[in-house]
Amino acid sequence: MRDRRLGVDDLRMSQRVQPQQTAAFCAQAIASFGISLTAMTLALIYLPASP
Protein backbone atom coordinates (compact mmCIF):
# COMPACT_ATOMS: atom_id res chain seq x y z
CA MET A 1 0.00 0.00 0.00
CA ARG A 2 1.38 3.38 -0.82
CA ASP A 3 1.04 6.55 1.19
CA ARG A 4 -1.19 9.01 -0.60
CA ARG A 5 -1.48 12.66 0.30
CA LEU A 6 -4.58 14.71 -0.33
CA GLY A 7 -4.34 16.89 -3.39
CA VAL A 8 -6.37 19.91 -4.42
CA ASP A 9 -8.81 17.73 -6.41
CA ASP A 10 -9.41 15.48 -3.39
CA LEU A 11 -10.26 18.44 -1.20
CA ARG A 12 -12.72 19.77 -3.77
CA MET A 13 -14.45 16.40 -4.02
CA SER A 14 -14.98 16.22 -0.25
CA GLN A 15 -16.84 19.54 -0.01
CA ARG A 16 -20.62 19.43 0.17
CA VAL A 17 -22.55 20.85 -2.76
CA GLN A 18 -25.34 23.25 -1.92
CA PRO A 19 -28.36 22.70 -4.18
CA GLN A 20 -29.39 25.85 -6.00
CA GLN A 21 -32.65 26.45 -7.78
CA THR A 22 -32.23 28.36 -11.01
CA ALA A 23 -34.74 30.67 -12.64
CA ALA A 24 -35.39 28.03 -15.31
CA PHE A 25 -36.30 25.47 -12.63
CA CYS A 26 -38.75 27.91 -11.00
CA ALA A 27 -40.30 28.78 -14.38
CA GLN A 28 -40.71 25.10 -15.24
CA ALA A 29 -42.32 24.37 -11.87
CA ILE A 30 -44.77 27.27 -12.27
CA ALA A 31 -45.62 26.26 -15.85
CA SER A 32 -46.10 22.63 -14.84
CA PHE A 33 -48.41 23.59 -11.98
CA GLY A 34 -50.40 25.93 -14.22
CA ILE A 35 -50.82 23.33 -16.97
CA SER A 36 -51.91 20.64 -14.52
CA LEU A 37 -54.35 23.00 -12.80
CA THR A 38 -55.85 23.99 -16.17
CA ALA A 39 -56.17 20.34 -17.22
CA MET A 40 -57.87 19.44 -13.95
CA THR A 41 -60.28 22.38 -14.24
CA LEU A 42 -61.22 21.42 -17.80
CA ALA A 43 -61.69 17.80 -16.77
CA LEU A 44 -64.03 18.84 -13.97
CA ILE A 45 -66.00 21.14 -16.28
CA TYR A 46 -66.50 18.42 -18.90
CA LEU A 47 -67.12 15.63 -16.38
CA PRO A 48 -70.32 13.85 -17.40
CA ALA A 49 -72.55 14.32 -14.37
CA SER A 50 -76.11 15.43 -13.90
CA PRO A 51 -76.76 18.44 -11.66
N, C-alpha and C positions, 0 to 999 in steps of 0.2 A: 504494500500500500504506500502510496506516495503522499507526502505532505502538500496540501494545497492551500494556498492563501486566497482570501477573498479579493476579487478584483472589482473594478468599477461596475461591470455588467452584473456581477452577483449581487452587489448592494442595490442596484436598481430593481432587480427582479424580486427582492425581498420586501420592497415597499408596498403598502396597500394602495390599491387604486380606488379613488373616490368616484362613484358613479355620477355622471353629469347628464342632465336632461337638456337636449338641444332644442332650439326653436322648431326644428323640423319634427321632432318627436312630439312636442306639444301640439303642433298643428295637425299632425296625423291622429292624435288621440281625440282632439276636438272634432275633426271631420268624421272619424269613425263613430263617435257617440252621436253626432247629428244625423248621420245616415241611418244608424240603427234605430234611433228615436223616430225618424220619419217613416221608416219601413214598418215599425210597430204601430204607429198611428194610422197609416193607410190600411194595414191588416185589420185593425179594430173597426175602422170605418166600413170596410167592405165585408166584414164578418156576417155570414148569413144567419141572422137571428130575427125573430119577430119581436116587436116592441110590446 
